[in-house]
């Protein structure tokens, strides 16, 4: 039987529950899919036909180790999905600059680096009343916080952004009302879309913070926009999740998730089968 590794982390050594349900579907197509912890030193990755990133949800706390592992996979010609170079590029959220330069609407963003930290006067000049500050290397709203600009001092901001790279963005009220839209693609083909709405009084849409998800039809124009965003990557992608919000009728990209996104398999067996077919098709062509 052909072997596939479904990459995960120590905390979810047997995969997240919805990803576990992929294993019998792979078996139906003649593949032995099994969970594998990405930083397990005892695993010989050459024994697998492909490694599919799924629940490596600790990579941002072990960034240097994860980067070294990605380089090792690439240098040893281990088939990783998505490809190592794509993952390396997608690790740091300053990739949003690339889309901005190509004319894609993104959430208005100040990019703060350790060598050129954003000053409070730059935020004030934007006229933002409430802001969101997030690390450039993170997932699941890790270390992401909101602030009222009028309550901030230069020292308060400096204490946050003095180390590492950060994104500073205005708080987007549309997310509280209409939610964040995620459009999911397998092998560059649209599969499904989900709207995520935060619980009352919160800005984070993830389930662990009380967010509510529902399956939606985004419509042709939004799907076309997402396809153009994915095309900017210029590499074949097994999976891609385009996250954004519509502001005054225009879709604004928040993130392009190409590493280990939740793909919302809980919304139906057809979604799982499309993903499994995408994996096996990518191996057979």
C-alpha positions in Angstrom: 0.0 0.0 0.0 1.3 3.5 -0.9 2.1 5.5 2.3 1.2 9.1 3.1 2.1 11.0 6.2 -0.4 13.4 7.6 1.8 15.8 9.6 0.7 16.9 13.0 2.3 18.0 16.3 2.9 16.3 19.7 -0.2 17.9 21.2 -2.4 16.2 18.6 -0.3 13.1 18.0 -3.3 11.3 16.5 -4.5 14.3 14.5 -7.3 16.6 15.0 -10.6 14.7 15.1 -11.9 15.8 11.7 -8.5 15.0 10.1 -8.6 11.5 11.5 -11.7 10.8 9.4 -9.5 11.2 6.3 -7.6 8.0 7.0 -10.3 5.5 5.9 -11.0 7.6 2.8 -7.4 7.3 1.8 -7.6 3.6 2.4 -10.5 3.3 0.0 -8.2 4.7 -2.7 -5.4 2.3 -1.9 -3.3 4.6 0.3 -2.1 4.0 3.9 -2.4 7.5 5.5 -1.0 7.8 9.0 -0.4 10.6 11.5 3.3 11.6 11.9 4.7 14.3 14.2 6.7 16.6 12.1 9.6 16.9 14.5 9.8 13.3 15.5 13.5 12.4 15.0 12.8 8.7 14.7 10.8 8.9 11.5 12.4 8.1 8.2 10.5 10.4 5.9 11.8 8.6 2.8 9.4 5.8 3.5 6.4 8.0 2.6 5.4 8.9 -0.9 4.3 12.3 0.3 4.0 14.3 3.5 0.7 16.3 3.8 0.8 19.1 6.4 -2.3 19.1 8.5 -2.1 19.8 12.2 1.4 21.2 12.8 -0.1 23.7 15.1 3.1 24.4 17.1 5.3 25.6 14.3 5.1 29.3 15.2 6.5 28.5 18.7 9.3 26.4 17.2 10.0 28.6 14.2 13.7 28.0 13.8 13.3 24.3 14.1 10.5 24.2 11.7 12.4 26.2 9.1 15.4 23.9 9.5 13.1 20.9 9.0 11.5 22.4 5.9 15.0 23.0 4.4 15.9 19.4 5.2 12.8 18.1 3.4 13.5 20.3 0.4 17.2 19.3 0.2 16.4 15.6 0.5 13.7 15.9 -2.2 11.0 14.7 0.1 7.6 15.5 -1.4 5.9 17.9 0.9 2.4 19.3 0.3 2.3 22.2 0.2 5.9 22.5 -1.2 8.7 23.7 1.2 9.4 26.9 -0.6 5.8 27.9 -0.5 5.5 27.2 3.2 8.8 29.1 3.9 7.4 32.1 2.1 4.0 31.8 3.9 5.5 31.6 7.3 5.9 35.3 7.7 2.9 37.5 7.3 4.9 40.3 5.6 4.1 38.2 2.4 1.0 40.5 2.4 3.2 43.2 1.0 3.6 41.1 -2.2 -0.1 41.1 -2.7 -0.4 44.8 -2.0 2.3 45.5 -4.6 0.3 43.4 -7.1 -2.8 45.5 -6.6 -4.7 43.1 -4.3 -6.7 44.9 -1.6 -5.5 44.0 1.8 -6.5 45.2 5.3 -4.8 48.6 5.8 -1.5 47.5 7.6 1.5 49.1 9.2 4.4 46.6 9.0 6.6 46.9 12.1 10.1 45.3 12.1 12.7 45.1 14.8 15.0 47.3 12.8 12.2 49.8 11.9 9.5 49.7 14.6 6.3 51.6 14.0 5.9 54.7 16.1 2.7 55.8 17.8 2.5 58.9 15.7 2.3 56.8 12.5 -0.8 55.0 14.0 -2.4 58.3 15.0 -1.7 59.8 11.6 -3.9 57.0 10.1 -6.9 58.1 12.2 -7.4 54.7 13.7 -9.3 54.6 17.0 -8.9 50.9 17.7 -6.2 48.7 16.4 -5.2 45.0 16.3 -1.5 44.1 16.8 -0.4 40.6 15.8 3.0 38.9 15.4 4.2 38.3 11.8 4.8 34.7 12.7 1.7 33.2 14.4 -1.5 31.3 14.0 -4.8 31.0 15.7 -4.7 34.6 17.1 -1.5 33.8 19.0 -0.4 37.0 20.9 -2.9 39.0 18.9 -4.5 41.8 20.9 -6.7 44.9 20.5 -5.9 48.4 21.8 -7.6 51.7 21.9 -5.2 54.2 20.4 -6.1 57.0 22.8 -5.0 54.8 25.7 -1.6 53.9 24.2 1.7 55.6 24.9 4.9 55.4 22.9 6.4 53.2 25.6 3.4 50.9 25.6 3.7 50.4 21.9 7.5 50.1 22.0 7.3 47.3 24.6 5.2 45.3 22.2 7.0 45.8 18.9 10.6 46.3 20.0 11.3 42.6 19.4 10.4 40.8 16.2 8.1 41.7 13.4 4.5 42.8 13.8 1.4 43.8 11.8 -0.6 46.7 13.1 -4.1 47.1 11.6 -7.3 49.0 12.3 -10.0 47.1 14.1 -12.5 46.0 11.3 -16.1 46.3 12.6 -17.4 44.4 9.6 -16.0 41.2 11.1 -18.2 41.6 14.1 -21.3 41.9 11.9 -20.7 39.9 8.7 -17.8 37.8 9.9 -14.6 36.7 8.2 -14.9 34.8 4.9 -12.7 31.8 4.2 -12.6 30.3 0.7 -11.0 26.9 0.3 -9.3 25.6 -2.8 -7.9 22.1 -3.6 -5.5 21.9 -6.5 -6.4 25.5 -7.4 -10.1 24.5 -7.7 -12.7 26.1 -5.5 -14.1 23.6 -3.0 -16.2 25.4 -0.4 -16.5 28.6 1.7 -17.1 29.3 5.4 -18.1 32.4 7.3 -16.7 32.8 10.8 -18.3 35.2 13.2 -16.9 36.0 16.6 -18.9 35.8 19.7 -20.4 39.0 21.1 -17.7 41.2 22.6 -14.8 39.4 21.0 -12.8 40.0 17.7 -11.4 36.6 17.3 -13.3 34.2 15.0 -11.7 30.9 16.0 -13.8 28.3 17.7 -11.6 28.2 20.7 -12.7 31.8 21.4 -16.4 31.1 20.8 -16.6 31.8 17.1 -19.5 30.5 15.1 -18.9 28.9 11.6 -21.4 28.3 8.8 -21.1 27.1 5.2 -21.9 29.7 2.6 -21.9 30.3 -1.2 -19.6 33.3 -1.7 -20.7 33.9 -5.3 -18.8 33.9 -8.6 -17.1 37.3 -8.2 -15.6 36.5 -4.8 -14.4 33.1 -6.0 -12.8 34.8 -9.1 -11.0 37.2 -6.8 -9.7 34.4 -4.6 -8.5 32.6 -7.7 -6.5 35.6 -8.8 -5.0 35.9 -5.3 -3.9 32.2 -5.4 -2.5 32.7 -8.9 -0.1 35.3 -7.6 1.7 32.6 -5.7 2.9 31.1 -9.0 3.2 27.6 -7.6 0.9 24.6 -7.7 -0.9 24.3 -4.3 -2.6 21.2 -2.9 -4.7 23.5 -0.6 -5.2 27.2 -0.1 -7.5 29.1 2.2 -8.2 32.7 1.3 -9.3 34.6 4.3 -10.8 38.1 4.1 -13.6 40.5 4.6 -15.8 42.6 2.4 -15.5 46.3 3.2 -17.7 48.7 1.3 -18.3 46.1 -1.4 -14.6 45.3 -1.9 -13.0 42.0 -0.7 -9.9 42.7 1.4 -7.4 39.9 1.9 -6.5 39.2 5.5 -4.4 36.1 5.1 -3.6 33.5 2.5 -3.3 30.3 4.6 -0.9 27.8 2.9 0.7 25.9 5.8 -1.7 24.1 8.2 -5.1 25.8 7.9 -8.3 24.3 9.2 -10.1 23.2 6.1 -13.5 22.7 7.8 -13.9 19.0 7.0 -16.8 18.9 9.5 -19.0 20.4 6.9 -19.4 17.2 4.9 -18.1 14.0 3.5 -17.9 15.5 0.0 -15.4 18.1 1.2 -13.2 15.3 2.7 -13.4 13.3 -0.5 -12.5 16.3 -2.6 -9.4 16.8 -0.5 -8.4 13.1 -0.6 -8.9 13.1 -4.4 -6.8 16.2 -4.6 -3.9 14.6 -2.7 -4.0 11.4 -4.8 -4.4 13.2 -8.0 -1.3 15.3 -7.2 0.7 12.1 -6.7 -0.5 10.4 -9.9 0.1 13.2 -12.3 
